[in-house]
């Protein structure tokens, strides 16, 4: 008799192999199919009076060792860093090589004592699903540098460690969604194409139709190159659109692709990355920071207790050789990071306090900064690392109330009694979250919800082409003679018609994943890294 596991019994085996194993414990079946490698390896041991199970596994050949009497084939399918060992006759392995997609059926038997894997698959039938030339296959059983693997992102996804990173991403998206769901946030899908540069830095990608494929335009834009009757861009942030939603809903969030046309060639920057953003109705900056702290702590706790977390601590990946890290030290770094994220009451200091701390440190001959800390120039990476180490002591650190001149137009000013240095410009109610070693990962603020101050801030940032009659009554000065509407008129409407106090944040999701996984280069975290000079597939 052939037994088949009911669909409801093995739903989600990759995440809960123990639960799956319990569902098959009572089976004295002759065939177990449709299980991934992780689930097969998690099957309960056979008792002495049980017959070997019949197993069917599909995956890619990771390695193959041919001997005179047997061939040992390691099969992986991305569900675990471990491989399933299959024992073949040499004749069955003739058409196999590293990278071959294969389906193998046979009996699941105990391995001889002393073997790393307690059970192995004794093959009875071998089917090549997808043939591979083993000589030219780019991923061989040898060390490959991270730089080399970045040249073949479509194939590096098959390596055990990058498959593990994909599962970490999937799990963390689930944890984040569960956190927001439990706290009554609504998930939204903001647009990717926008009419404005949210951050005001000008580092945007402009959209244009492909040559020869432009749609015919009619009306005022006839004869122009503009598909949307004006320049449009790939979004640099979903914040402004989330603000529109928060005027109807109390709390909203999104996890969306974000694009920055920065020509930065650093391990911390990508041109396309995922940003986790949230907006909530509140007049307290502390409330926004509380959400960030609770969210990241919740994710860290769940990762550490998960199967993926355990595999991250156990895996030895090729990225270590590029950074010079030993396996033991990398594991220690990850445990230290997770422990720091799990701490309660992350320190919070103002930007002014941080500058004073840096200036005092700069007087120490043993501490050298390449950039002299000053209140007007902002925090450099070396400053952030110092603050995270000195103030956080292993814990993340919030730095609040930055100078207004360093931040975008939409931020609410700090309280009139906010701490500043004598004679310096005012500050805004904002924060950056600095993680030890990784530095800035989250930025947030209270948003300027009052019409008149918002218009003045937009005018200061040259975002209003003309002071219209209604704006002139607010004391604004004309910026020119243009009659074109502003690309942010819709954003001003949010304040013009029943605005509410609110705030929010943006979290670099890829940076957080890299921090959790102990991967220092963000290009090794993103499955398809796009950065200056690189977008191959």
N, C-alpha and C positions, 0 to 999 in steps of 0.2 A: 504494500500500500504506500502511496506517495502522500505525504502530509505537506500542506502549504500553510504557512503562517498567515492568519487573517490580516488584512491590510491595517486594521486598527491596532493590531498587536505590535507592529514594527514601525509605526510612524515615528520618524525622527530618531533612527537608531544611532546616527553619528554623534548626537549630543547626549543621549542617554543609553549608552551600551549596557549598563547594569540593569536598567529597567527592561530593556529588550531581552537580556539574558534570562531574567526571571520569567519572561513569557514563554521561553522555549525550554525551561528546565524540565517540564513534565513530558516533553515530546520524546518518544522513542522512534523518531521518524527515520525514514531512509533517505530523505532529501531535504536540505535546507537551501533555498534559493532566494534571490533578491536581497541579499544582505551585503553591506559593504565590508571592507577589511576590518574596520574598527569593531563592528558588531560581531564578526566571526571570531576575532581574537578575544572578545569578551564572553564568548559562550562558556557555560559552566563545565567543569571537568566531567568526563565520563566515568561512571562507576565501573567496577570490574566486571559486572554482569551485563553491561550495555555494549551493543555492537557499535562499531565506528559509524559516525554520521556521514552521510553523503552531502557534499558541499559543492556549490557552484560559485565561483568568484570571477569577476571581470575587472580588469585594471590594466596598468602598463608595467612592463618589465623594467624594474630598476637595475637589477644586476643578474648575471647568469654565470654559474661556475660549472663547467663541463668536466666530468671525470670519466673514467673508463666505463664504470657500471651505472653511474647516475649523473643526472644534471640537476643542480640546485638553482631554482629560479625564485627571485624575490619580487613579489607583486605589490604594488601600491596603487591606491585610488584617491588619494587626497583626504581620506577620512581620518587618518592618523599618521604620525611621523613614522610609526613602525611599519615594517613590511610583513607580508604573509609569505612564508616559505613553502614552495611546492617542490615535490620530489618527482622528477620526470625520468623516463628512459631517454638515453641520448638520442634515439631516433625521433622522439617527440619534440626535442628541442632544436632540431636542425634549422627550422625556419624562424627561430626566435632570436632576438637580439635586444640590447638596451633600447628602450623606447617603443617596443612593439606593443600594440594593444591586443589583449588576448583574453579569452574566456577559458577557464580550466575547471573541469568537474572531476570529482574523485572522492576518496574517503578521508575523513578528518581523523588522524590517528595520533597517538602519543609519540613524541619524539624520543630517541634514545637519551638516556641520562647524560647530563653535561651539555646539552644543547641550550642555546639562549632562548629558543622558542619551545614551549612545552608541548605544543601540537604542531603538526605539519600536514599539508595536503598531499596525499599520494595520488598523483594524476592518473585518471583513466581516459579522459578525452581532452584534447587540446585544440582549440579553434583560434586561428589568427583572425582577429577582427580588423586590425589595421597594420599592414606590414611597414617595416622601417629598415632603411639601410643602416646597419649598425656602425659602419665605418664613418659615415658622414653625419650621424646624429650629433647635434651640438652639445648635448649634455651627457658626458661620459662618467664612468666611475672614477673620478679624480677630483682634485680641488679646482674649483672655478671661482675666480675673483668676483666680487660684487660688481665691479666695473664691467667685466665681461658679460655677466648675466643681464645687466641693464641693456645691452645691445640686442638681446633676444627676449623681450618681455613676454611675448606670446608663448614661449617655451619654458621660461623660468618658472611659470605658474605650476609646472609639473614637479618641481623639486619639492622635497618634503617640507623644507622650512617655509617656502613661499605658499605652499598649500596650507600650512599651519597659520600663516598670517591672514590668509583669506578667511579661515574659520574664526580667527580672533575678531576680524572686522565684522563678520556676520553675527557673532555672539554679542559684541559690544553694541551693535545697532539694536539688537533685541533688548539688551539691558537698558539702553537709553529710552527706547520706546516704552518699555514697561514702567520705568521711573516716571516719565511724563504722564503716562496713562493713569498711574496711581495717584498723581497729584492734579488730575483733572485738567491737563493741558490738551488742546486740540492740535493735531498734526495737520500741516498745510503744505501745499505745493506751490511755492511762489514762482514767478516767471524767471527764465534764464535770460531772455532778451529784455533789455531795459532801455529807457530813454535818458538816463542820467548816470553820473559817476557818484555813487553813494559816499565814498570816502573823500572825494574831491582831490585826489592825488594825480589824476590824469593818466593812471596806468591801466588803461582799458583796451580791450580788443574791439575794434569797430567792425560791424557786420556789413558785407556787401555781397550781392548775388554774383555767382560765377559769370565770367565773361561769356557773352553769347546766350546766356540763360536768363537774362533779366526780364521780369514780367513787364508787360506794357502798362504804363501808368496813364491815368486820365485826370482831368481836373487841373488844379494849380500846379501839380508836380509833373505834368506831362513834359517829356523831353529831358528830365533830370535823371541822375543815376541812383536816386534814393528809392529803394523798394518800399520803405515805410514813410516816404515823404519827409524824410529828415534822418540824420545820422542816429543809429542805434548801436548798442553795445552788448557784449556779454557781461553778465552781472558780476560785480565785485563783492556784493553783499545783498542778502535778501532782507536786510533790516527795515528799509523804508516800506516795503510791501507788507511785512509783518506788522508794522505799526498801523497800517490801514485796518488789518484784521482785529487788532487788539481794541479798537474802538467799538467793536461789537461783541467780541469774545473776551473773557477775562484774562485768559492765558493761552498763548499759542507757541508753537515751535515748528522747526523745519530742519531737515538735513539735506542739503542741496549742493550741487557742484558750483564752484566759484572760480573766477578767472582773473588773473592779474598779469598784466603785460610788463612785469619787472624783468630786467636783464640781470637778474641776480644769479650768480653761479656759486651757490652755497649749499651745504647739506640741509638747510632749514627751509628752502624755498622751492615752490613749484609754480608753474603757470596755471595749472588746473588742480584743484584740490577740493575736498569736501569740508563745508563749514556747517557746524551745528549752531543754530541760532534760536533764541527764544525771546519773547516779549511778554511782559505781564503788567497789569495795572498796579502801580505802587508809587508812592512818593518817597520811598526810602532806598538809598543806595545799598544799605546793609541787607535789605531783603533780597536784592538781586544777587549779591555775593553769597548769601545763604543758599540760594538755589544752586549756584555753581558748585559750592563746596559739597553740598549734599549729593548732587549728581555724580561728581567725579569720585567721591568716596564710595558711593553705592556701586559704581562700575568696577572700581578697584577691588572691592570686597568680593564681588561675584566672579571676577576674572581669577583671583587667587584661589578660589575654591572650586573652579571649574576644571574639566578635563583638559581644556586648552591651556589653562594656567599651569597645570602640572606638566604638560608636554613642553611648554616654554622653558620651564626650569630644567628639563631633562635633555632637550635637544642641543646638539652641538652643530652650529650652522657655519657656513662658509664665510659669513660676514665677520666672524671673530678674527680671522687671519688678516683682514684688511685693517682692523683697528688695533691689532696686537693684543687683544684680550684673551686671557685663558678662560677655559670653561668655568672653573670655580669662581673666578672673579666676576664673570658676567652674571652668574647665578646670584652671587652676593649683591651685585648692583641692583638686580631686579627685585630681590627680596627687600632691600633697603628702600627702593622706590615705592613698592607696594605698601610697606609699613608706614612710610611718610604720608602717603595719600590717605591711609586709614586713620591717621591721628585726628582727634577732635580739636576744634578751635585753632584753625590756621591763623597765623599772625597777620595783622592788618596795620600798615603804616602809611602815612601820607607821603606824597612825592617830596614835599619839603623836608620831612624827616629823613627820607632816603638820601636826598642831596647832602644834608648835613652829615650824615653817616659816611658818605663817600668822600666828602671833603676832609673829614677828620682822618679817614684811612689814607688819603693821598699824602698826608704829612708824615706817614710812617715810611721810612726808607726801605723797608722790606716789602712794601706793597707798591706795585708799579701799574699805573693805568696809562694806556696809550692815548686815551682821550681824557682831558681834564674835566672832571665833573663840574657842571654849572647849571644853575636853575633854568636858564633860558635854552640850553642846547638839548635837553632831553637825556634819556638813559641809553647808553650804548650796551651792546651785548655783554661786554666785560663788566659793566656796572651791574647789570641784572644778575649775572652769575654771582657776583660778590654779595649782593643783597640777599639772594636766595640762600646762599651758604651761611652768611653771617646772622641773618635774622631768622630764617626758617629752620636752621639746624636739622635739615632733613625733611622738613615740612614745607608745603607750598606757602607762598607769601603773596598777599594782596597789597598792591601799591595804589593808593587812591589820590584823587584831587590833583590832577596834572594841570600845568598852565594852559589856559585857554588857547594860547597861540600855537600849541602843539597838537591840538585836537580838532576834529571836524566841526562843522557849523551846527549840527543838530543837538549838541550836548547842553544840558541844563547847567547854568552856573552853580558853583558850590554855595553853601550858605554864606551870607555876608560876613560871618565871623570865621570863615574857613581860614586855616593857617597858611600864610604866605610870608615871604621875606619882604622886608620894608622896601617899598617903592616898586615892587614887581607887579606884573599884570595879574588879574584875578584868575582863579582856578575854576575848573568845571567838575561836576559830580560824576566822576568816572573811576575806573580801576583797570589795572592789568594784573593778571594772575601769573606769577613766576614760579615755575617748577624747578627744583634743584637740577642742575646740569643742563636742562633743556630750555629754561627761561620762559619767555612770554608765550602762553598757549591760549589764554582767554583774554578778551577785552570787552568791557561793558560800560554802561553809563545810564544815568537818567536822561530822558529825552526832553528837549525844550518843547513844552506843550502849550505855551502862550504865544498868541499870534504876533503881537508887536515885537517882542524880543527875538522871535524866530526870523521875522523879516529883516530885522537889523543885522542879525548874524549872517543871513544869506547875502545881504548887501555887502557886508565886510569881506565876504569870501567871493565877491563878484559873481554871484549866482542869480542876481536879478537884473535883467537887461534894461528895465525901465521902472521908475516909480510911478505906478498908475494912480489915478485920482484917489482911489480908496486907500492906497498906501501912503499918499502924501498927507492924508489926514492923521496918519500915525507918526508924522514927523520924519519921514524918510526923504532922502535927497535923491533927485533924479540922477541916474547913472549914465544917461545917454539919450539918444533920440530914437532908438529902435522901438518898433511896435510889435516885434515878435513876442509871443508868449514864452514864458519860462518853461523849461522841461520839468520843473518841479512845482508847477502850479497845482497839480493834483495833491502834492504833499502839503502845500500851504492850506488847501481846502480842509485837510484833516484838522487843522487848528482853527480854521474859520467857522467850522460847523460842529460845535459840541465836543471839543477836545477834552481829554482826561489825562491826569498825571500817569506816566508810565515809564518803564525802563526795560533794559534787556541786555543781552550779551551775545557774542559770537565766539565759538570754540573751534579751534583748528583740529578737526577730527583726526586727520592723518598724523599730526604731531602728537596727539594724545595716544594713538595706537602705537606709534614708535616708542614713546616713553614707557608704555606698559610692557612692550615686547623687548625692550633693551636694544632697539635698533636706532642708531644715532643719525643715520642718513635717511631723510624722508623719501628719497628716490627709491629706496628699497622697501618702503611701506606701501606706496601707491602701486596698484597692480599695473597700471599703464602710465608711468611717470612722464609728464610733459613739463619741460623747462626750456630755458633759452637755448635755442639751437638744436632741440631734440623733440621730435614728435614723429616717430617712424611708422607707427602702425595704429 
